[in-house]
């Protein structure tokens, strides 16, 4: 895991979770915006929307994982057993 709970503090992990949720929201907005774009080829439009939607789901899962990790940390920044 790139960001281990023992190395970084709880507030930093919460900031990562909020950032991942914000990027997920951005990907969702891009998916909606791309669906209204003037791309002539329908398959390109569909693959673009599906790609942005997949990115949104992946970043939402990453944000949820970071949020859960930070929630499990105690005041002294160690994970609960």
N, CA, C and O atoms as a GROMACS GRO file, in nm:
protein
  324
    1UNK      N    1   0.084  -0.116   0.000
    1UNK     CA    2   0.000   0.000   0.000
    1UNK      C    3   0.090   0.124   0.000
    1UNK      O    4   0.188   0.130   0.074
    2UNK      N    5   0.056   0.219  -0.080
    2UNK     CA    6   0.140   0.337  -0.096
    2UNK      C    7   0.142   0.424   0.029
    2UNK      O    8   0.248   0.469   0.071
    3UNK      N    9   0.026   0.448   0.088
    3UNK     CA   10   0.019   0.532   0.207
    3UNK      C   11  -0.017   0.445   0.326
    3UNK      O   12  -0.134   0.410   0.345
    4UNK      N   13   0.082   0.410   0.407
    4UNK     CA   14   0.056   0.323   0.520
    4UNK      C   15   0.006   0.405   0.638
    4UNK      O   16   0.052   0.517   0.659
    5UNK      N   17  -0.087   0.352   0.716
    5UNK     CA   18  -0.142   0.427   0.829
    5UNK      C   19  -0.038   0.459   0.936
    5UNK      O   20  -0.052   0.560   1.005
    6UNK      N   21   0.066   0.376   0.950
    6UNK     CA   22   0.166   0.402   1.052
    6UNK      C   23   0.256   0.520   1.015
    6UNK      O   24   0.312   0.586   1.103
    7UNK      N   25   0.270   0.547   0.887
    7UNK     CA   26   0.362   0.651   0.843
    7UNK      C   27   0.296   0.788   0.837
    7UNK      O   28   0.361   0.889   0.863
    8UNK      N   29   0.168   0.794   0.804
    8UNK     CA   30   0.100   0.921   0.787
    8UNK      C   31  -0.008   0.939   0.893
    8UNK      O   32  -0.061   0.841   0.945
    9UNK      N   33  -0.038   1.060   0.923
    9UNK     CA   34  -0.134   1.091   1.028
    9UNK      C   35  -0.278   1.079   0.979
    9UNK      O   36  -0.304   1.070   0.859
   10UNK      N   37  -0.368   1.080   1.073
   10UNK     CA   38  -0.511   1.061   1.045
   10UNK      C   39  -0.566   1.173   0.958
   10UNK      O   40  -0.644   1.147   0.866
   11UNK      N   41  -0.528   1.296   0.985
   11UNK     CA   42  -0.579   1.409   0.907
   11UNK      C   43  -0.535   1.400   0.761
   11UNK      O   44  -0.609   1.438   0.671
   12UNK      N   45  -0.414   1.351   0.738
   12UNK     CA   46  -0.364   1.336   0.601
   12UNK      C   47  -0.446   1.232   0.525
   12UNK      O   48  -0.478   1.252   0.408
   13UNK      N   49  -0.481   1.123   0.592
   13UNK     CA   50  -0.562   1.019   0.528
   13UNK      C   51  -0.703   1.073   0.497
   13UNK      O   52  -0.759   1.043   0.392
   14UNK      N   53  -0.759   1.152   0.589
   14UNK     CA   54  -0.890   1.215   0.563
   14UNK      C   55  -0.881   1.309   0.443
   14UNK      O   56  -0.974   1.314   0.362
   15UNK      N   57  -0.771   1.384   0.431
   15UNK     CA   58  -0.754   1.474   0.317
   15UNK      C   59  -0.746   1.394   0.186
   15UNK      O   60  -0.800   1.437   0.084
   16UNK      N   61  -0.679   1.280   0.189
   16UNK     CA   62  -0.674   1.195   0.070
   16UNK      C   63  -0.814   1.144   0.034
   16UNK      O   64  -0.849   1.138  -0.084
   17UNK      N   65  -0.894   1.109   0.133
   17UNK     CA   66  -1.030   1.060   0.108
   17UNK      C   67  -1.116   1.170   0.046
   17UNK      O   68  -1.189   1.146  -0.050
   18UNK      N   69  -1.107   1.290   0.100
   18UNK     CA   70  -1.185   1.401   0.046
   18UNK      C   71  -1.140   1.434  -0.096
   18UNK      O   72  -1.223   1.464  -0.182
   19UNK      N   73  -1.009   1.428  -0.121
   19UNK     CA   74  -0.959   1.452  -0.256
   19UNK      C   75  -1.006   1.348  -0.355
   19UNK      O   76  -1.039   1.380  -0.469
   20UNK      N   77  -1.009   1.221  -0.313
   20UNK     CA   78  -1.056   1.115  -0.402
   20UNK      C   79  -1.205   1.131  -0.431
   20UNK      O   80  -1.249   1.109  -0.544
   21UNK      N   81  -1.283   1.169  -0.329
   21UNK     CA   82  -1.425   1.194  -0.352
   21UNK      C   83  -1.447   1.312  -0.447
   21UNK      O   84  -1.536   1.308  -0.531
   22UNK      N   85  -1.365   1.416  -0.433
   22UNK     CA   86  -1.377   1.532  -0.521
   22UNK      C   87  -1.341   1.495  -0.665
   22UNK      O   88  -1.408   1.538  -0.758
   23UNK      N   89  -1.236   1.415  -0.683
   23UNK     CA   90  -1.201   1.371  -0.819
   23UNK      C   91  -1.309   1.282  -0.876
   23UNK      O   92  -1.335   1.286  -0.997
   24UNK      N   93  -1.372   1.201  -0.792
   24UNK     CA   94  -1.482   1.116  -0.838
   24UNK      C   95  -1.598   1.202  -0.887
   24UNK      O   96  -1.659   1.172  -0.990
   25UNK      N   97  -1.628   1.308  -0.814
   25UNK     CA   98  -1.733   1.400  -0.857
   25UNK      C   99  -1.695   1.467  -0.989
   25UNK      O  100  -1.781   1.484  -1.076
   26UNK      N  101  -1.569   1.503  -1.005
   26UNK     CA  102  -1.523   1.561  -1.131
   26UNK      C  103  -1.537   1.464  -1.248
   26UNK      O  104  -1.576   1.505  -1.358
   27UNK      N  105  -1.504   1.338  -1.226
   27UNK     CA  106  -1.521   1.239  -1.332
   27UNK      C  107  -1.668   1.222  -1.367
   27UNK      O  108  -1.702   1.205  -1.484
   28UNK      N  109  -1.756   1.227  -1.267
   28UNK     CA  110  -1.900   1.216  -1.295
   28UNK      C  111  -1.950   1.334  -1.377
   28UNK      O  112  -2.030   1.316  -1.469
   29UNK      N  113  -1.903   1.454  -1.344
   29UNK     CA  114  -1.942   1.572  -1.421
   29UNK      C  115  -1.889   1.562  -1.564
   29UNK      O  116  -1.957   1.600  -1.659
   30UNK      N  117  -1.766   1.512  -1.579
   30UNK     CA  118  -1.710   1.494  -1.715
   30UNK      C  119  -1.789   1.390  -1.795
   30UNK      O  120  -1.806   1.405  -1.916
   31UNK      N  121  -1.837   1.285  -1.728
   31UNK     CA  122  -1.916   1.184  -1.798
   31UNK      C  123  -2.045   1.245  -1.850
   31UNK      O  124  -2.084   1.219  -1.964
   32UNK      N  125  -2.111   1.326  -1.768
   32UNK     CA  126  -2.234   1.391  -1.813
   32UNK      C  127  -2.204   1.491  -1.924
   32UNK      O  128  -2.276   1.497  -2.023
   33UNK      N  129  -2.098   1.569  -1.908
   33UNK     CA  130  -2.061   1.667  -2.010
   33UNK      C  131  -2.022   1.602  -2.141
   33UNK      O  132  -2.055   1.653  -2.248
   34UNK      N  133  -1.951   1.490  -2.134
   34UNK     CA  134  -1.910   1.422  -2.256
   34UNK      C  135  -2.029   1.361  -2.328
   34UNK      O  136  -2.027   1.346  -2.450
   35UNK      N  137  -2.134   1.326  -2.254
   35UNK     CA  138  -2.252   1.270  -2.320
   35UNK      C  139  -2.324   1.375  -2.404
   35UNK      O  140  -2.395   1.340  -2.498
   36UNK      N  141  -2.306   1.503  -2.372
   36UNK     CA  142  -2.367   1.610  -2.449
   36UNK      C  143  -2.271   1.672  -2.551
   36UNK      O  144  -2.304   1.774  -2.612
   37UNK      N  145  -2.154   1.612  -2.569
   37UNK     CA  146  -2.056   1.670  -2.661
   37UNK      C  147  -2.097   1.646  -2.806
   37UNK      O  148  -2.189   1.570  -2.835
   38UNK      N  149  -2.026   1.711  -2.897
   38UNK     CA  150  -2.059   1.702  -3.039
   38UNK      C  151  -1.974   1.598  -3.112
   38UNK      O  152  -1.931   1.622  -3.225
   39UNK      N  153  -1.950   1.487  -3.049
   39UNK     CA  154  -1.877   1.379  -3.113
   39UNK      C  155  -1.971   1.311  -3.212
   39UNK      O  156  -2.082   1.272  -3.176
   40UNK      N  157  -1.926   1.298  -3.337
   40UNK     CA  158  -2.012   1.241  -3.441
   40UNK      C  159  -2.033   1.091  -3.425
   40UNK      O  160  -2.143   1.040  -3.448
   41UNK      N  161  -1.929   1.021  -3.386
   41UNK     CA  162  -1.936   0.876  -3.377
   41UNK      C  163  -2.000   0.837  -3.243
   41UNK      O  164  -1.951   0.874  -3.137
   42UNK      N  165  -2.109   0.762  -3.249
   42UNK     CA  166  -2.182   0.724  -3.128
   42UNK      C  167  -2.100   0.630  -3.040
   42UNK      O  168  -2.107   0.639  -2.917
   43UNK      N  169  -2.022   0.541  -3.100
   43UNK     CA  170  -1.943   0.448  -3.019
   43UNK      C  171  -1.835   0.523  -2.941
   43UNK      O  172  -1.805   0.486  -2.827
   44UNK      N  173  -1.776   0.627  -2.998
   44UNK     CA  174  -1.678   0.708  -2.925
   44UNK      C  175  -1.743   0.776  -2.805
   44UNK      O  176  -1.685   0.784  -2.697
   45UNK      N  177  -1.863   0.825  -2.826
   45UNK     CA  178  -1.936   0.891  -2.716
   45UNK      C  179  -1.967   0.791  -2.605
   45UNK      O  180  -1.952   0.822  -2.487
   46UNK      N  181  -2.012   0.672  -2.643
   46UNK     CA  182  -2.046   0.570  -2.544
   46UNK      C  183  -1.922   0.526  -2.467
   46UNK      O  184  -1.926   0.516  -2.344
   47UNK      N  185  -1.811   0.500  -2.538
   47UNK     CA  186  -1.688   0.459  -2.470
   47UNK      C  187  -1.634   0.570  -2.380
   47UNK      O  188  -1.579   0.542  -2.274
   48UNK      N  189  -1.648   0.694  -2.420
   48UNK     CA  190  -1.604   0.806  -2.337
   48UNK      C  191  -1.684   0.816  -2.209
   48UNK      O  192  -1.628   0.834  -2.101
   49UNK      N  193  -1.814   0.806  -2.221
   49UNK     CA  194  -1.901   0.814  -2.103
   49UNK      C  195  -1.875   0.695  -2.010
   49UNK      O  196  -1.867   0.713  -1.889
   50UNK      N  197  -1.862   0.576  -2.066
   50UNK     CA  198  -1.835   0.457  -1.984
   50UNK      C  199  -1.699   0.469  -1.916
   50UNK      O  200  -1.685   0.431  -1.800
   51UNK      N  201  -1.600   0.523  -1.986
   51UNK     CA  202  -1.468   0.541  -1.926
   51UNK      C  203  -1.470   0.640  -1.810
   51UNK      O  204  -1.412   0.612  -1.705
   52UNK      N  205  -1.535   0.753  -1.829
   52UNK     CA  206  -1.545   0.850  -1.720
   52UNK      C  207  -1.626   0.794  -1.603
   52UNK      O  208  -1.595   0.820  -1.487
   53UNK      N  209  -1.730   0.717  -1.633
   53UNK     CA  210  -1.811   0.656  -1.528
   53UNK      C  211  -1.730   0.553  -1.450
   53UNK      O  212  -1.741   0.545  -1.328
   54UNK      N  213  -1.649   0.474  -1.521
   54UNK     CA  214  -1.563   0.376  -1.453
   54UNK      C  215  -1.461   0.447  -1.364
   54UNK      O  216  -1.435   0.402  -1.252
   55UNK      N  217  -1.404   0.556  -1.413
   55UNK     CA  218  -1.311   0.633  -1.331
   55UNK      C  219  -1.379   0.689  -1.207
   55UNK      O  220  -1.319   0.693  -1.099
   56UNK      N  221  -1.503   0.732  -1.222
   56UNK     CA  222  -1.578   0.783  -1.108
   56UNK      C  223  -1.598   0.674  -1.003
   56UNK      O  224  -1.580   0.698  -0.884
   57UNK      N  225  -1.634   0.554  -1.047
   57UNK     CA  226  -1.657   0.445  -0.952
   57UNK      C  227  -1.528   0.403  -0.883
   57UNK      O  228  -1.528   0.376  -0.763
   58UNK      N  229  -1.418   0.397  -0.957
   58UNK     CA  230  -1.290   0.357  -0.899
   58UNK      C  231  -1.245   0.459  -0.795
   58UNK      O  232  -1.201   0.421  -0.686
   59UNK      N  233  -1.254   0.588  -0.827
   59UNK     CA  234  -1.211   0.690  -0.732
   59UNK      C  235  -1.304   0.697  -0.611
   59UNK      O  236  -1.259   0.730  -0.502
   60UNK      N  237  -1.430   0.668  -0.629
   60UNK     CA  238  -1.521   0.663  -0.514
   60UNK      C  239  -1.484   0.547  -0.421
   60UNK      O  240  -1.490   0.561  -0.299
   61UNK      N  241  -1.444   0.435  -0.478
   61UNK     CA  242  -1.401   0.321  -0.397
   61UNK      C  243  -1.270   0.351  -0.324
   61UNK      O  244  -1.253   0.312  -0.208
   62UNK      N  245  -1.178   0.422  -0.390
   62UNK     CA  246  -1.053   0.461  -0.325
   62UNK      C  247  -1.082   0.558  -0.211
   62UNK      O  248  -1.024   0.545  -0.103
   63UNK      N  249  -1.170   0.653  -0.233
   63UNK     CA  250  -1.208   0.747  -0.127
   63UNK      C  251  -1.272   0.677  -0.009
   63UNK      O  252  -1.245   0.710   0.106
   64UNK      N  253  -1.357   0.580  -0.038
   64UNK     CA  254  -1.422   0.505   0.070
   64UNK      C  255  -1.319   0.425   0.150
   64UNK      O  256  -1.328   0.415   0.272
   65UNK      N  257  -1.221   0.368   0.080
   65UNK     CA  258  -1.115   0.293   0.148
   65UNK      C  259  -1.033   0.383   0.238
   65UNK      O  260  -1.004   0.347   0.352
   66UNK      N  261  -0.994   0.500   0.188
   66UNK     CA  262  -0.918   0.595   0.270
   66UNK      C  263  -1.001   0.642   0.389
   66UNK      O  264  -0.949   0.653   0.500
   67UNK      N  265  -1.130   0.669   0.367
   67UNK     CA  266  -1.216   0.715   0.475
   67UNK      C  267  -1.227   0.608   0.584
   67UNK      O  268  -1.223   0.639   0.703
   68UNK      N  269  -1.240   0.481   0.542
   68UNK     CA  270  -1.250   0.372   0.638
   68UNK      C  271  -1.119   0.356   0.715
   68UNK      O  272  -1.120   0.333   0.836
   69UNK      N  273  -1.007   0.368   0.645
   69UNK     CA  274  -0.877   0.357   0.709
   69UNK      C  275  -0.858   0.467   0.813
   69UNK      O  276  -0.812   0.440   0.924
   70UNK      N  277  -0.894   0.589   0.779
   70UNK     CA  278  -0.880   0.700   0.872
   70UNK      C  279  -0.977   0.688   0.988
   70UNK      O  280  -0.945   0.728   1.100
   71UNK      N  281  -1.094   0.634   0.965
   71UNK     CA  282  -1.193   0.619   1.071
   71UNK      C  283  -1.150   0.514   1.173
   71UNK      O  284  -1.184   0.523   1.290
   72UNK      N  285  -1.074   0.414   1.127
   72UNK     CA  286  -1.029   0.308   1.216
   72UNK      C  287  -0.909   0.349   1.300
   72UNK      O  288  -0.872   0.279   1.394
   73UNK      N  289  -0.847   0.461   1.266
   73UNK     CA  290  -0.729   0.504   1.341
   73UNK      C  291  -0.773   0.571   1.471
   73UNK      O  292  -0.871   0.645   1.474
   74UNK      N  293  -0.700   0.543   1.578
   74UNK     CA  294  -0.730   0.604   1.707
   74UNK      C  295  -0.660   0.739   1.717
   74UNK      O  296  -0.598   0.784   1.621
   75UNK      N  297  -0.670   0.801   1.832
   75UNK     CA  298  -0.612   0.934   1.851
   75UNK      C  299  -0.460   0.932   1.839
   75UNK      O  300  -0.400   1.032   1.800
   76UNK      N  301  -0.397   0.818   1.871
   76UNK     CA  302  -0.251   0.812   1.859
   76UNK      C  303  -0.207   0.759   1.722
   76UNK      O  304  -0.093   0.714   1.707
   77UNK      N  305  -0.296   0.764   1.624
   77UNK     CA  306  -0.269   0.732   1.484
   77UNK      C  307  -0.226   0.586   1.460
   77UNK      O  308  -0.155   0.559   1.364
   78UNK      N  309  -0.269   0.495   1.544
   78UNK     CA  310  -0.243   0.354   1.517
   78UNK      C  311  -0.374   0.286   1.482
   78UNK      O  312  -0.480   0.324   1.531
   79UNK      N  313  -0.366   0.186   1.397
   79UNK     CA  314  -0.488   0.113   1.360
   79UNK      C  315  -0.533   0.026   1.475
   79UNK      O  316  -0.452  -0.024   1.553
   80UNK      N  317  -0.663   0.009   1.484
   80UNK     CA  318  -0.718  -0.079   1.586
   80UNK      C  319  -0.696  -0.224   1.544
   80UNK      O  320  -0.702  -0.256   1.426
   81UNK      N  321  -0.671  -0.310   1.641
   81UNK     CA  322  -0.650  -0.453   1.605
   81UNK      C  323  -0.776  -0.521   1.561
   81UNK      O  324  -0.774  -0.640   1.528
   0.00000   0.00000   0.00000
